[in-house]
Amino acid sequence: MEILRNIIMIIVFILVGSFLVLRYLSAKDYASLTLSPDSGISELMDSLSIEPVNELWVALDFDLMSTENNSISLSQHRGKFVILGFWTTW
């Protein structure tokens, strides 16, 4: 039983160590990404290897409440680069 416990602990240490190394390496890649205030969206997309969408489509407009209790609609940001993150708790 002692041997099994030691093997499991070694496997856990290897997995945690691998995870930390991978996190460090990926953070190092993003740390090299620096944008000046006058950089445009094309430079950002090039640096992240994002291809522009060739076909035009418009997202449906919707309204959300901000943390300051203001109504914000998607159409207010038309023509701008928008990232939406929806979080929920159950």
PyMOL Python script that loads the backbone (N, CA, C, O; Angstrom):
from pymol import cmd

cmd.read_pdbstr("""\
ATOM      1  N   MET A   1       0.824  -1.194   0.000  1.00  0.00           N
ATOM      2  CA  MET A   1       0.000   0.000   0.000  1.00  0.00           C
ATOM      3  C   MET A   1       0.866   1.254   0.000  1.00  0.00           C
ATOM      4  O   MET A   1       0.519   2.249  -0.637  1.00  0.00           O
ATOM      5  N   GLU A   2       1.972   1.212   0.699  1.00  0.00           N
ATOM      6  CA  GLU A   2       2.912   2.339   0.766  1.00  0.00           C
ATOM      7  C   GLU A   2       3.499   2.632  -0.614  1.00  0.00           C
ATOM      8  O   GLU A   2       3.676   3.795  -0.977  1.00  0.00           O
ATOM      9  N   ILE A   3       3.801   1.586  -1.384  1.00  0.00           N
ATOM     10  CA  ILE A   3       4.378   1.755  -2.717  1.00  0.00           C
ATOM     11  C   ILE A   3       3.362   2.414  -3.648  1.00  0.00           C
ATOM     12  O   ILE A   3       3.725   3.297  -4.426  1.00  0.00           O
ATOM     13  N   LEU A   4       2.114   2.006  -3.581  1.00  0.00           N
ATOM     14  CA  LEU A   4       1.065   2.584  -4.405  1.00  0.00           C
ATOM     15  C   LEU A   4       0.890   4.069  -4.102  1.00  0.00           C
ATOM     16  O   LEU A   4       0.744   4.883  -5.014  1.00  0.00           O
ATOM     17  N   ARG A   5       0.904   4.415  -2.822  1.00  0.00           N
ATOM     18  CA  ARG A   5       0.776   5.820  -2.418  1.00  0.00           C
ATOM     19  C   ARG A   5       1.946   6.640  -2.960  1.00  0.00           C
ATOM     20  O   ARG A   5       1.741   7.758  -3.432  1.00  0.00           O
ATOM     21  N   ASN A   6       3.152   6.114  -2.902  1.00  0.00           N
ATOM     22  CA  ASN A   6       4.325   6.815  -3.423  1.00  0.00           C
ATOM     23  C   ASN A   6       4.255   6.995  -4.936  1.00  0.00           C
ATOM     24  O   ASN A   6       4.623   8.050  -5.451  1.00  0.00           O
ATOM     25  N   ILE A   7       3.788   5.978  -5.649  1.00  0.00           N
ATOM     26  CA  ILE A   7       3.651   6.075  -7.099  1.00  0.00           C
ATOM     27  C   ILE A   7       2.624   7.144  -7.471  1.00  0.00           C
ATOM     28  O   ILE A   7       2.848   7.937  -8.386  1.00  0.00           O
ATOM     29  N   ILE A   8       1.514   7.159  -6.765  1.00  0.00           N
ATOM     30  CA  ILE A   8       0.483   8.166  -7.024  1.00  0.00           C
ATOM     31  C   ILE A   8       1.022   9.571  -6.750  1.00  0.00           C
ATOM     32  O   ILE A   8       0.750  10.490  -7.522  1.00  0.00           O
ATOM     33  N   MET A   9       1.777   9.754  -5.673  1.00  0.00           N
ATOM     34  CA  MET A   9       2.349  11.064  -5.363  1.00  0.00           C
ATOM     35  C   MET A   9       3.339  11.496  -6.437  1.00  0.00           C
ATOM     36  O   MET A   9       3.372  12.671  -6.803  1.00  0.00           O
ATOM     37  N   ILE A  10       4.140  10.574  -6.945  1.00  0.00           N
ATOM     38  CA  ILE A  10       5.097  10.906  -8.004  1.00  0.00           C
ATOM     39  C   ILE A  10       4.353  11.329  -9.265  1.00  0.00           C
ATOM     40  O   ILE A  10       4.741  12.300  -9.915  1.00  0.00           O
ATOM     41  N   ILE A  11       3.301  10.618  -9.613  1.00  0.00           N
ATOM     42  CA  ILE A  11       2.514  10.973 -10.801  1.00  0.00           C
ATOM     43  C   ILE A  11       1.883  12.348 -10.637  1.00  0.00           C
ATOM     44  O   ILE A  11       1.882  13.143 -11.577  1.00  0.00           O
ATOM     45  N   VAL A  12       1.347  12.637  -9.461  1.00  0.00           N
ATOM     46  CA  VAL A  12       0.748  13.946  -9.201  1.00  0.00           C
ATOM     47  C   VAL A  12       1.800  15.044  -9.319  1.00  0.00           C
ATOM     48  O   VAL A  12       1.530  16.079  -9.928  1.00  0.00           O
ATOM     49  N   PHE A  13       2.986  14.851  -8.757  1.00  0.00           N
ATOM     50  CA  PHE A  13       4.046  15.850  -8.857  1.00  0.00           C
ATOM     51  C   PHE A  13       4.468  16.076 -10.300  1.00  0.00           C
ATOM     52  O   PHE A  13       4.719  17.214 -10.698  1.00  0.00           O
ATOM     53  N   ILE A  14       4.549  15.018 -11.082  1.00  0.00           N
ATOM     54  CA  ILE A  14       4.921  15.164 -12.491  1.00  0.00           C
ATOM     55  C   ILE A  14       3.851  15.940 -13.245  1.00  0.00           C
ATOM     56  O   ILE A  14       4.176  16.819 -14.043  1.00  0.00           O
ATOM     57  N   LEU A  15       2.573  15.630 -13.005  1.00  0.00           N
ATOM     58  CA  LEU A  15       1.493  16.341 -13.683  1.00  0.00           C
ATOM     59  C   LEU A  15       1.457  17.817 -13.297  1.00  0.00           C
ATOM     60  O   LEU A  15       1.319  18.681 -14.162  1.00  0.00           O
ATOM     61  N   VAL A  16       1.578  18.106 -12.017  1.00  0.00           N
ATOM     62  CA  VAL A  16       1.566  19.503 -11.569  1.00  0.00           C
ATOM     63  C   VAL A  16       2.771  20.250 -12.118  1.00  0.00           C
ATOM     64  O   VAL A  16       2.634  21.393 -12.556  1.00  0.00           O
ATOM     65  N   GLY A  17       3.948  19.634 -12.105  1.00  0.00           N
ATOM     66  CA  GLY A  17       5.140  20.270 -12.647  1.00  0.00           C
ATOM     67  C   GLY A  17       5.003  20.542 -14.138  1.00  0.00           C
ATOM     68  O   GLY A  17       5.394  21.608 -14.614  1.00  0.00           O
ATOM     69  N   SER A  18       4.448  19.585 -14.878  1.00  0.00           N
ATOM     70  CA  SER A  18       4.231  19.782 -16.316  1.00  0.00           C
ATOM     71  C   SER A  18       3.264  20.927 -16.566  1.00  0.00           C
ATOM     72  O   SER A  18       3.478  21.746 -17.460  1.00  0.00           O
ATOM     73  N   PHE A  19       2.209  20.982 -15.781  1.00  0.00           N
ATOM     74  CA  PHE A  19       1.236  22.062 -15.917  1.00  0.00           C
ATOM     75  C   PHE A  19       1.892  23.420 -15.679  1.00  0.00           C
ATOM     76  O   PHE A  19       1.662  24.360 -16.439  1.00  0.00           O
ATOM     77  N   LEU A  20       2.698  23.526 -14.639  1.00  0.00           N
ATOM     78  CA  LEU A  20       3.353  24.796 -14.334  1.00  0.00           C
ATOM     79  C   LEU A  20       4.343  25.200 -15.414  1.00  0.00           C
ATOM     80  O   LEU A  20       4.441  26.380 -15.749  1.00  0.00           O
ATOM     81  N   VAL A  21       5.073  24.246 -15.962  1.00  0.00           N
ATOM     82  CA  VAL A  21       6.019  24.552 -17.042  1.00  0.00           C
ATOM     83  C   VAL A  21       5.264  25.038 -18.271  1.00  0.00           C
ATOM     84  O   VAL A  21       5.667  26.021 -18.893  1.00  0.00           O
ATOM     85  N   LEU A  22       4.178  24.368 -18.628  1.00  0.00           N
ATOM     86  CA  LEU A  22       3.399  24.799 -19.786  1.00  0.00           C
ATOM     87  C   LEU A  22       2.785  26.181 -19.582  1.00  0.00           C
ATOM     88  O   LEU A  22       2.745  26.986 -20.512  1.00  0.00           O
ATOM     89  N   ARG A  23       2.312  26.454 -18.385  1.00  0.00           N
ATOM     90  CA  ARG A  23       1.770  27.793 -18.093  1.00  0.00           C
ATOM     91  C   ARG A  23       2.849  28.847 -18.222  1.00  0.00           C
ATOM     92  O   ARG A  23       2.596  29.927 -18.757  1.00  0.00           O
ATOM     93  N   TYR A  24       4.051  28.555 -17.742  1.00  0.00           N
ATOM     94  CA  TYR A  24       5.156  29.507 -17.836  1.00  0.00           C
ATOM     95  C   TYR A  24       5.517  29.756 -19.292  1.00  0.00           C
ATOM     96  O   TYR A  24       5.735  30.902 -19.685  1.00  0.00           O
ATOM     97  N   LEU A  25       5.583  28.707 -20.093  1.00  0.00           N
ATOM     98  CA  LEU A  25       5.958  28.866 -21.492  1.00  0.00           C
ATOM     99  C   LEU A  25       4.908  29.644 -22.272  1.00  0.00           C
ATOM    100  O   LEU A  25       5.257  30.480 -23.106  1.00  0.00           O
ATOM    101  N   SER A  26       3.625  29.385 -22.017  1.00  0.00           N
ATOM    102  CA  SER A  26       2.589  30.116 -22.743  1.00  0.00           C
ATOM    103  C   SER A  26       2.525  31.570 -22.285  1.00  0.00           C
ATOM    104  O   SER A  26       2.251  32.452 -23.100  1.00  0.00           O
ATOM    105  N   ALA A  27       2.768  31.843 -21.009  1.00  0.00           N
ATOM    106  CA  ALA A  27       2.780  33.228 -20.527  1.00  0.00           C
ATOM    107  C   ALA A  27       3.954  33.985 -21.136  1.00  0.00           C
ATOM    108  O   ALA A  27       3.847  35.179 -21.412  1.00  0.00           O
ATOM    109  N   LYS A  28       5.064  33.302 -21.343  1.00  0.00           N
ATOM    110  CA  LYS A  28       6.227  33.934 -21.935  1.00  0.00           C
ATOM    111  C   LYS A  28       5.945  34.325 -23.385  1.00  0.00           C
ATOM    112  O   LYS A  28       6.410  35.371 -23.839  1.00  0.00           O
ATOM    113  N   ASP A  29       5.196  33.509 -24.113  1.00  0.00           N
ATOM    114  CA  ASP A  29       4.837  33.834 -25.486  1.00  0.00           C
ATOM    115  C   ASP A  29       3.971  35.083 -25.548  1.00  0.00           C
ATOM    116  O   ASP A  29       4.179  35.930 -26.416  1.00  0.00           O
ATOM    117  N   TYR A  30       3.004  35.214 -24.646  1.00  0.00           N
ATOM    118  CA  TYR A  30       2.129  36.374 -24.657  1.00  0.00           C
ATOM    119  C   TYR A  30       2.814  37.619 -24.101  1.00  0.00           C
ATOM    120  O   TYR A  30       2.421  38.739 -24.426  1.00  0.00           O
ATOM    121  N   ALA A  31       3.828  37.432 -23.270  1.00  0.00           N
ATOM    122  CA  ALA A  31       4.535  38.589 -22.716  1.00  0.00           C
ATOM    123  C   ALA A  31       5.288  39.333 -23.805  1.00  0.00           C
ATOM    124  O   ALA A  31       5.529  40.534 -23.678  1.00  0.00           O
ATOM    125  N   SER A  32       5.666  38.636 -24.878  1.00  0.00           N
ATOM    126  CA  SER A  32       6.388  39.302 -25.961  1.00  0.00           C
ATOM    127  C   SER A  32       5.455  40.130 -26.839  1.00  0.00           C
ATOM    128  O   SER A  32       5.922  40.913 -27.666  1.00  0.00           O
ATOM    129  N   LEU A  33       4.153  39.969 -26.671  1.00  0.00           N
ATOM    130  CA  LEU A  33       3.186  40.713 -27.456  1.00  0.00           C
ATOM    131  C   LEU A  33       2.970  42.077 -26.820  1.00  0.00           C
ATOM    132  O   LEU A  33       2.287  42.189 -25.802  1.00  0.00           O
ATOM    133  N   THR A  34       3.542  43.101 -27.407  1.00  0.00           N
ATOM    134  CA  THR A  34       3.353  44.456 -26.903  1.00  0.00           C
ATOM    135  C   THR A  34       2.809  45.308 -28.027  1.00  0.00           C
ATOM    136  O   THR A  34       3.293  45.251 -29.157  1.00  0.00           O
ATOM    137  N   LEU A  35       1.808  46.093 -27.713  1.00  0.00           N
ATOM    138  CA  LEU A  35       1.191  46.964 -28.695  1.00  0.00           C
ATOM    139  C   LEU A  35       1.322  48.406 -28.236  1.00  0.00           C
ATOM    140  O   LEU A  35       1.097  48.726 -27.069  1.00  0.00           O
ATOM    141  N   SER A  36       1.681  49.250 -29.154  1.00  0.00           N
ATOM    142  CA  SER A  36       1.751  50.666 -28.826  1.00  0.00           C
ATOM    143  C   SER A  36       0.341  51.253 -28.920  1.00  0.00           C
ATOM    144  O   SER A  36      -0.531  50.662 -29.557  1.00  0.00           O
ATOM    145  N   PRO A  37       0.109  52.417 -28.288  1.00  0.00           N
ATOM    146  CA  PRO A  37      -1.231  52.999 -28.320  1.00  0.00           C
ATOM    147  C   PRO A  37      -1.723  53.317 -29.731  1.00  0.00           C
ATOM    148  O   PRO A  37      -2.932  53.372 -29.955  1.00  0.00           O
ATOM    149  N   ASP A  38      -0.818  53.528 -30.686  1.00  0.00           N
ATOM    150  CA  ASP A  38      -1.257  53.853 -32.036  1.00  0.00           C
ATOM    151  C   ASP A  38      -1.392  52.619 -32.922  1.00  0.00           C
ATOM    152  O   ASP A  38      -1.647  52.751 -34.119  1.00  0.00           O
ATOM    153  N   SER A  39      -1.225  51.415 -32.355  1.00  0.00           N
ATOM    154  CA  SER A  39      -1.392  50.193 -33.138  1.00  0.00           C
ATOM    155  C   SER A  39      -2.853  50.012 -33.491  1.00  0.00           C
ATOM    156  O   SER A  39      -3.740  50.315 -32.693  1.00  0.00           O
ATOM    157  N   GLY A  40      -3.094  49.519 -34.683  1.00  0.00           N
ATOM    158  CA  GLY A  40      -4.458  49.281 -35.128  1.00  0.00           C
ATOM    159  C   GLY A  40      -4.845  47.833 -34.993  1.00  0.00           C
ATOM    160  O   GLY A  40      -4.064  46.998 -34.535  1.00  0.00           O
ATOM    161  N   ILE A  41      -6.058  47.551 -35.396  1.00  0.00           N
ATOM    162  CA  ILE A  41      -6.579  46.199 -35.277  1.00  0.00           C
ATOM    163  C   ILE A  41      -5.831  45.235 -36.186  1.00  0.00           C
ATOM    164  O   ILE A  41      -5.696  44.057 -35.854  1.00  0.00           O
ATOM    165  N   SER A  42      -5.338  45.719 -37.338  1.00  0.00           N
ATOM    166  CA  SER A  42      -4.646  44.811 -38.257  1.00  0.00           C
ATOM    167  C   SER A  42      -3.340  44.308 -37.644  1.00  0.00           C
ATOM    168  O   SER A  42      -2.983  43.145 -37.831  1.00  0.00           O
ATOM    169  N   GLU A  43      -2.621  45.167 -36.914  1.00  0.00           N
ATOM    170  CA  GLU A  43      -1.400  44.722 -36.251  1.00  0.00           C
ATOM    171  C   GLU A  43      -1.708  43.707 -35.159  1.00  0.00           C
ATOM    172  O   GLU A  43      -0.971  42.737 -34.982  1.00  0.00           O
ATOM    173  N   LEU A  44      -2.793  43.929 -34.430  1.00  0.00           N
ATOM    174  CA  LEU A  44      -3.196  42.977 -33.393  1.00  0.00           C
ATOM    175  C   LEU A  44      -3.542  41.636 -34.001  1.00  0.00           C
ATOM    176  O   LEU A  44      -3.100  40.595 -33.514  1.00  0.00           O
ATOM    177  N   MET A  45      -4.327  41.653 -35.060  1.00  0.00           N
ATOM    178  CA  MET A  45      -4.725  40.409 -35.708  1.00  0.00           C
ATOM    179  C   MET A  45      -3.516  39.682 -36.298  1.00  0.00           C
ATOM    180  O   MET A  45      -3.435  38.457 -36.218  1.00  0.00           O
ATOM    181  N   ASP A  46      -2.577  40.425 -36.888  1.00  0.00           N
ATOM    182  CA  ASP A  46      -1.365  39.807 -37.424  1.00  0.00           C
ATOM    183  C   ASP A  46      -0.532  39.172 -36.316  1.00  0.00           C
ATOM    184  O   ASP A  46      -0.026  38.061 -36.476  1.00  0.00           O
ATOM    185  N   SER A  47      -0.387  39.873 -35.193  1.00  0.00           N
ATOM    186  CA  SER A  47       0.440  39.353 -34.104  1.00  0.00           C
ATOM    187  C   SER A  47      -0.168  38.115 -33.460  1.00  0.00           C
ATOM    188  O   SER A  47       0.558  37.285 -32.915  1.00  0.00           O
ATOM    189  N   LEU A  48      -1.498  37.979 -33.515  1.00  0.00           N
ATOM    190  CA  LEU A  48      -2.173  36.807 -32.954  1.00  0.00           C
ATOM    191  C   LEU A  48      -2.476  35.752 -34.013  1.00  0.00           C
ATOM    192  O   LEU A  48      -3.103  34.735 -33.715  1.00  0.00           O
ATOM    193  N   SER A  49      -2.035  35.989 -35.245  1.00  0.00           N
ATOM    194  CA  SER A  49      -2.270  35.069 -36.371  1.00  0.00           C
ATOM    195  C   SER A  49      -3.755  34.829 -36.597  1.00  0.00           C
ATOM    196  O   SER A  49      -4.176  33.697 -36.833  1.00  0.00           O
ATOM    197  N   ILE A  50      -4.547  35.893 -36.524  1.00  0.00           N
ATOM    198  CA  ILE A  50      -5.981  35.798 -36.770  1.00  0.00           C
ATOM    199  C   ILE A  50      -6.250  36.257 -38.191  1.00  0.00           C
ATOM    200  O   ILE A  50      -5.809  37.331 -38.601  1.00  0.00           O
ATOM    201  N   GLU A  51      -6.977  35.440 -38.941  1.00  0.00           N
ATOM    202  CA  GLU A  51      -7.336  35.784 -40.315  1.00  0.00           C
ATOM    203  C   GLU A  51      -8.597  36.640 -40.300  1.00  0.00           C
ATOM    204  O   GLU A  51      -9.528  36.349 -39.549  1.00  0.00           O
ATOM    205  N   PRO A  52      -8.643  37.689 -41.115  1.00  0.00           N
ATOM    206  CA  PRO A  52      -9.872  38.489 -41.179  1.00  0.00           C
ATOM    207  C   PRO A  52     -11.001  37.699 -41.833  1.00  0.00           C
ATOM    208  O   PRO A  52     -10.762  36.824 -42.665  1.00  0.00           O
ATOM    209  N   VAL A  53     -12.212  38.014 -41.452  1.00  0.00           N
ATOM    210  CA  VAL A  53     -13.386  37.359 -42.021  1.00  0.00           C
ATOM    211  C   VAL A  53     -13.692  38.020 -43.357  1.00  0.00           C
ATOM    212  O   VAL A  53     -13.845  39.239 -43.431  1.00  0.00           O
ATOM    213  N   ASN A  54     -13.782  37.220 -44.407  1.00  0.00           N
ATOM    214  CA  ASN A  54     -14.025  37.777 -45.728  1.00  0.00           C
ATOM    215  C   ASN A  54     -15.499  38.023 -45.996  1.00  0.00           C
ATOM    216  O   ASN A  54     -15.847  38.876 -46.812  1.00  0.00           O
ATOM    217  N   GLU A  55     -16.357  37.296 -45.329  1.00  0.00           N
ATOM    218  CA  GLU A  55     -17.773  37.469 -45.576  1.00  0.00           C
ATOM    219  C   GLU A  55     -18.361  38.338 -44.470  1.00  0.00           C
ATOM    220  O   GLU A  55     -18.074  38.136 -43.290  1.00  0.00           O
ATOM    221  N   LEU A  56     -19.174  39.294 -44.856  1.00  0.00           N
ATOM    222  CA  LEU A  56     -19.732  40.269 -43.913  1.00  0.00           C
ATOM    223  C   LEU A  56     -21.033  39.734 -43.325  1.00  0.00           C
ATOM    224  O   LEU A  56     -21.923  39.306 -44.060  1.00  0.00           O
ATOM    225  N   TRP A  57     -21.138  39.759 -42.016  1.00  0.00           N
ATOM    226  CA  TRP A  57     -22.376  39.434 -41.347  1.00  0.00           C
ATOM    227  C   TRP A  57     -22.489  40.318 -40.118  1.00  0.00           C
ATOM    228  O   TRP A  57     -21.480  40.724 -39.542  1.00  0.00           O
ATOM    229  N   VAL A  58     -23.690  40.607 -39.728  1.00  0.00           N
ATOM    230  CA  VAL A  58     -23.936  41.510 -38.609  1.00  0.00           C
ATOM    231  C   VAL A  58     -24.565  40.712 -37.465  1.00  0.00           C
ATOM    232  O   VAL A  58     -25.536  39.981 -37.658  1.00  0.00           O
ATOM    233  N   ALA A  59     -23.997  40.868 -36.290  1.00  0.00           N
ATOM    234  CA  ALA A  59     -24.557  40.204 -35.111  1.00  0.00           C
ATOM    235  C   ALA A  59     -25.861  40.882 -34.708  1.00  0.00           C
ATOM    236  O   ALA A  59     -26.038  42.084 -34.904  1.00  0.00           O
ATOM    237  N   LEU A  60     -26.757  40.102 -34.149  1.00  0.00           N
ATOM    238  CA  LEU A  60     -28.014  40.672 -33.676  1.00  0.00           C
ATOM    239  C   LEU A  60     -27.746  41.613 -32.513  1.00  0.00           C
ATOM    240  O   LEU A  60     -26.906  41.334 -31.658  1.00  0.00           O
ATOM    241  N   ASP A  61     -28.452  42.712 -32.485  1.00  0.00           N
ATOM    242  CA  ASP A  61     -28.276  43.695 -31.422  1.00  0.00           C
ATOM    243  C   ASP A  61     -28.950  43.209 -30.139  1.00  0.00           C
ATOM    244  O   ASP A  61     -30.014  42.589 -30.179  1.00  0.00           O
ATOM    245  N   PHE A  62     -28.324  43.494 -29.017  1.00  0.00           N
ATOM    246  CA  PHE A  62     -28.913  43.167 -27.722  1.00  0.00           C
ATOM    247  C   PHE A  62     -28.435  44.190 -26.704  1.00  0.00           C
ATOM    248  O   PHE A  62     -27.431  44.870 -26.913  1.00  0.00           O
ATOM    249  N   ASP A  63     -29.165  44.292 -25.602  1.00  0.00           N
ATOM    250  CA  ASP A  63     -28.843  45.221 -24.519  1.00  0.00           C
ATOM    251  C   ASP A  63     -28.462  44.452 -23.271  1.00  0.00           C
ATOM    252  O   ASP A  63     -29.045  43.413 -22.963  1.00  0.00           O
ATOM    253  N   LEU A  64     -27.475  44.977 -22.555  1.00  0.00           N
ATOM    254  CA  LEU A  64     -27.057  44.415 -21.271  1.00  0.00           C
ATOM    255  C   LEU A  64     -26.922  45.543 -20.264  1.00  0.00           C
ATOM    256  O   LEU A  64     -26.748  46.703 -20.638  1.00  0.00           O
ATOM    257  N   MET A  65     -27.003  45.202 -18.999  1.00  0.00           N
ATOM    258  CA  MET A  65     -26.802  46.184 -17.939  1.00  0.00           C
ATOM    259  C   MET A  65     -25.350  46.116 -17.481  1.00  0.00           C
ATOM    260  O   MET A  65     -24.821  45.032 -17.234  1.00  0.00           O
ATOM    261  N   SER A  66     -24.712  47.270 -17.369  1.00  0.00           N
ATOM    262  CA  SER A  66     -23.327  47.315 -16.901  1.00  0.00           C
ATOM    263  C   SER A  66     -23.305  47.220 -15.379  1.00  0.00           C
ATOM    264  O   SER A  66     -24.351  47.216 -14.730  1.00  0.00           O
ATOM    265  N   THR A  67     -22.106  47.145 -14.822  1.00  0.00           N
ATOM    266  CA  THR A  67     -21.978  47.094 -13.371  1.00  0.00           C
ATOM    267  C   THR A  67     -22.367  48.412 -12.729  1.00  0.00           C
ATOM    268  O   THR A  67     -22.649  48.473 -11.532  1.00  0.00           O
ATOM    269  N   GLU A  68     -22.381  49.484 -13.544  1.00  0.00           N
ATOM    270  CA  GLU A  68     -22.818  50.799 -13.046  1.00  0.00           C
ATOM    271  C   GLU A  68     -24.309  51.023 -13.281  1.00  0.00           C
ATOM    272  O   GLU A  68     -24.808  52.137 -13.124  1.00  0.00           O
ATOM    273  N   ASN A  69     -25.024  49.946 -13.661  1.00  0.00           N
ATOM    274  CA  ASN A  69     -26.470  49.965 -13.893  1.00  0.00           C
ATOM    275  C   ASN A  69     -26.849  50.827 -15.102  1.00  0.00           C
ATOM    276  O   ASN A  69     -27.916  51.442 -15.112  1.00  0.00           O
ATOM    277  N   ASN A  70     -25.983  50.875 -16.117  1.00  0.00           N
ATOM    278  CA  ASN A  70     -26.282  51.565 -17.370  1.00  0.00           C
ATOM    279  C   ASN A  70     -26.592  50.527 -18.437  1.00  0.00           C
ATOM    280  O   ASN A  70     -26.028  49.433 -18.433  1.00  0.00           O
ATOM    281  N   SER A  71     -27.487  50.875 -19.346  1.00  0.00           N
ATOM    282  CA  SER A  71     -27.818  49.977 -20.445  1.00  0.00           C
ATOM    283  C   SER A  71     -26.779  50.136 -21.553  1.00  0.00           C
ATOM    284  O   SER A  71     -26.494  51.252 -21.989  1.00  0.00           O
ATOM    285  N   ILE A  72     -26.221  49.024 -22.000  1.00  0.00           N
ATOM    286  CA  ILE A  72     -25.228  49.029 -23.069  1.00  0.00           C
ATOM    287  C   ILE A  72     -25.733  48.108 -24.166  1.00  0.00           C
ATOM    288  O   ILE A  72     -26.102  46.962 -23.905  1.00  0.00           O
ATOM    289  N   SER A  73     -25.749  48.616 -25.404  1.00  0.00           N
ATOM    290  CA  SER A  73     -26.167  47.776 -26.526  1.00  0.00           C
ATOM    291  C   SER A  73     -24.974  47.498 -27.427  1.00  0.00           C
ATOM    292  O   SER A  73     -24.021  48.274 -27.480  1.00  0.00           O
ATOM    293  N   LEU A  74     -25.045  46.387 -28.127  1.00  0.00           N
ATOM    294  CA  LEU A  74     -23.973  46.011 -29.031  1.00  0.00           C
ATOM    295  C   LEU A  74     -23.837  47.019 -30.163  1.00  0.00           C
ATOM    296  O   LEU A  74     -22.729  47.270 -30.638  1.00  0.00           O
ATOM    297  N   SER A  75     -24.952  47.601 -30.601  1.00  0.00           N
ATOM    298  CA  SER A  75     -24.903  48.555 -31.716  1.00  0.00           C
ATOM    299  C   SER A  75     -24.128  49.833 -31.357  1.00  0.00           C
ATOM    300  O   SER A  75     -23.690  50.548 -32.259  1.00  0.00           O
ATOM    301  N   GLN A  76     -23.952  50.133 -30.080  1.00  0.00           N
ATOM    302  CA  GLN A  76     -23.156  51.290 -29.676  1.00  0.00           C
ATOM    303  C   GLN A  76     -21.688  51.117 -30.039  1.00  0.00           C
ATOM    304  O   GLN A  76     -20.949  52.099 -30.117  1.00  0.00           O
ATOM    305  N   HIS A  77     -21.259  49.884 -30.261  1.00  0.00           N
ATOM    306  CA  HIS A  77     -19.858  49.588 -30.528  1.00  0.00           C
ATOM    307  C   HIS A  77     -19.633  49.121 -31.962  1.00  0.00           C
ATOM    308  O   HIS A  77     -18.630  48.469 -32.253  1.00  0.00           O
ATOM    309  N   ARG A  78     -20.558  49.450 -32.855  1.00  0.00           N
ATOM    310  CA  ARG A  78     -20.436  49.034 -34.252  1.00  0.00           C
ATOM    311  C   ARG A  78     -19.153  49.589 -34.856  1.00  0.00           C
ATOM    312  O   ARG A  78     -18.831  50.764 -34.679  1.00  0.00           O
ATOM    313  N   GLY A  79     -18.426  48.739 -35.569  1.00  0.00           N
ATOM    314  CA  GLY A  79     -17.169  49.137 -36.192  1.00  0.00           C
ATOM    315  C   GLY A  79     -15.957  48.987 -35.286  1.00  0.00           C
ATOM    316  O   GLY A  79     -14.828  49.235 -35.710  1.00  0.00           O
ATOM    317  N   LYS A  80     -16.183  48.582 -34.042  1.00  0.00           N
ATOM    318  CA  LYS A  80     -15.082  48.392 -33.097  1.00  0.00           C
ATOM    319  C   LYS A  80     -14.876  46.898 -32.850  1.00  0.00           C
ATOM    320  O   LYS A  80     -15.771  46.087 -33.088  1.00  0.00           O
ATOM    321  N   PHE A  81     -13.700  46.559 -32.378  1.00  0.00           N
ATOM    322  CA  PHE A  81     -13.379  45.184 -32.016  1.00  0.00           C
ATOM    323  C   PHE A  81     -13.987  44.903 -30.654  1.00  0.00           C
ATOM    324  O   PHE A  81     -13.636  45.566 -29.677  1.00  0.00           O
ATOM    325  N   VAL A  82     -14.898  43.928 -30.565  1.00  0.00           N
ATOM    326  CA  VAL A  82     -15.636  43.635 -29.329  1.00  0.00           C
ATOM    327  C   VAL A  82     -15.393  42.182 -28.932  1.00  0.00           C
ATOM    328  O   VAL A  82     -15.537  41.275 -29.752  1.00  0.00           O
ATOM    329  N   ILE A  83     -15.028  41.970 -27.689  1.00  0.00           N
ATOM    330  CA  ILE A  83     -14.921  40.615 -27.139  1.00  0.00           C
ATOM    331  C   ILE A  83     -15.975  40.487 -26.038  1.00  0.00           C
ATOM    332  O   ILE A  83     -16.013  41.287 -25.103  1.00  0.00           O
ATOM    333  N   LEU A  84     -16.808  39.491 -26.162  1.00  0.00           N
ATOM    334  CA  LEU A  84     -17.870  39.266 -25.181  1.00  0.00           C
ATOM    335  C   LEU A  84     -17.506  38.051 -24.338  1.00  0.00           C
ATOM    336  O   LEU A  84     -17.113  37.009 -24.863  1.00  0.00           O
ATOM    337  N   GLY A  85     -17.640  38.197 -23.051  1.00  0.00           N
ATOM    338  CA  GLY A  85     -17.423  37.088 -22.138  1.00  0.00           C
ATOM    339  C   GLY A  85     -18.655  36.932 -21.262  1.00  0.00           C
ATOM    340  O   GLY A  85     -18.939  37.802 -20.439  1.00  0.00           O
ATOM    341  N   PHE A  86     -19.386  35.848 -21.423  1.00  0.00           N
ATOM    342  CA  PHE A  86     -20.588  35.621 -20.627  1.00  0.00           C
ATOM    343  C   PHE A  86     -20.265  34.654 -19.493  1.00  0.00           C
ATOM    344  O   PHE A  86     -19.795  33.539 -19.725  1.00  0.00           O
ATOM    345  N   TRP A  87     -20.519  35.090 -18.284  1.00  0.00           N
ATOM    346  CA  TRP A  87     -20.273  34.280 -17.102  1.00  0.00           C
ATOM    347  C   TRP A  87     -21.603  34.034 -16.414  1.00  0.00           C
ATOM    348  O   TRP A  87     -22.501  34.875 -16.440  1.00  0.00           O
ATOM    349  N   THR A  88     -21.708  32.887 -15.810  1.00  0.00           N
ATOM    350  CA  THR A  88     -22.936  32.567 -15.097  1.00  0.00           C
ATOM    351  C   THR A  88     -22.626  31.727 -13.867  1.00  0.00           C
ATOM    352  O   THR A  88     -21.577  31.088 -13.784  1.00  0.00           O
ATOM    353  N   THR A  89     -23.525  31.737 -12.945  1.00  0.00           N
ATOM    354  CA  THR A  89     -23.431  30.834 -11.797  1.00  0.00           C
ATOM    355  C   THR A  89     -24.746  30.082 -11.714  1.00  0.00           C
ATOM    356  O   THR A  89     -25.800  30.617 -12.059  1.00  0.00           O
ATOM    357  N   TRP A  90     -24.682  28.887 -11.273  1.00  0.00           N
ATOM    358  CA  TRP A  90     -25.899  28.075 -11.190  1.00  0.00           C
ATOM    359  C   TRP A  90     -26.209  27.746  -9.756  1.00  0.00           C
ATOM    360  O   TRP A  90     -27.198  27.067  -9.478  1.00  0.00           O
TER     361      TRP A  90
END
""", "prot")
cmd.dss("prot")
cmd.show_as("cartoon", "prot")
cmd.util.cbc("prot")
cmd.orient("prot")
